[in-house]
């Protein structure tokens, strides 16, 4: 057999096997796997690796213009679907010990995401997203317990009907539902469902259970690294969705269970622990972001909260980071009309505080989000300006009498405090600053 014919036959068999898996034709799948083993002397792991590689290669653009290197101007920065909590087109890990509410927090994020609301320390609204929850660890019963903790009724329209926003996969013999496994068959099934239902975020609970069902060890670094890479390349990036794995604490303090690759590969890693007061009494839960590659403010932030009457509430002293997009665009447009094409970050912070009492953290977070969306550009270090397309849009609004937001006189001397607040302003008790803000509540716990 010639090398050309051998390569063609191998490629053809790979495609036939993928087609059989997509069609859920188990008999054909097993026949083709046997052909691979006998003709090419491949073991099951090698066959699965070839299948994953074929899926990943299939996501590349057809007939692209091949350059000698990556054009950085075409590379899109990592951004959020839900500011601070859900990445767009990437993978995350949420882990913690028993009783820290991992499943509950995941469901709380999904439930608010369905309504276009942000949670806890972030207040910027988001799209009304669709989520899939894969409950393999504790099954549907654990998911129902999380619903009860959050006061969500069984007949909530977010979970039912034509406008369902949250889907659940879990083992249920009476309903004919199988537990999902992280193997090639499971990944293809997940890919098909995401594309068909328009899923924006997936929560997989838990990493260990889906790995065990997939027939590989979740403590093996190479296996985990390959899976997470393919989940990012095959599912997350092409569909611009978030894939979050939920896991448990490891034996070492602060570590995750399983392989180190579980925390090395994802672009966001959150560790949940008990939040305690100065006397060591538990007052809630603490979410420590060990990593957040999309963050513009506090990439290793800590969020302390408690579940009260079905609501996740920040503990006393928590700071909400909001959004001041309209104000920043207006500030930069006013400067442009006066002949100043870009402004320093500190000058923007001062004017934003005067305009809307926006804190430095809110301004920094918003600047980063606007740069990611290419509304703003950074012509040089520490300077920001409106992108050409945004300038064209604003000028067209002005020429046609379009509505403009209030502006400030940037030619006058602006009196600002010597120190601009980093987060919380001096406001009435229980209030927080920035646009779209929600009140802070004390826990009321002993």
Secondary structure, DSSP 8 states (H G I E B T S, - for coil): --HHHHHHHHHHHHHHHHHHHHTT-HHHHHHHHHHHHHHH---HHHHHHHHHHHHHHTTS-TT----SS--GGG-----EEETTTEESSEEEEEEE-TTS-HHHHHHHHHHHHHHT---TTB--------EEEEE-SSHHHHHHHHHHHTT--TT-GGGSSTT--EEEE--BGGGTB----SSHHHHHHHHHHHHHHT--EEEEE-HHHHHHHHTS-TT-HHHHHHHHHHIIIIIIHHHT-EEEEEEEB-SSTT-BSS-THHHHSSSEEEEEEEEE-TTS-EEEEEEEEEEETT-SS-TT-EEEEEEETTEEEE-TT---B-B-HHHHHHHHHHHHHTT---EEHHHHHHHHHHHH---HHHHHHHHHHHHHTTSEE-SSTTEEEE-HHHHHHHHHHHHTT--------TTS-----SS--SS--S-STT---SBT----------
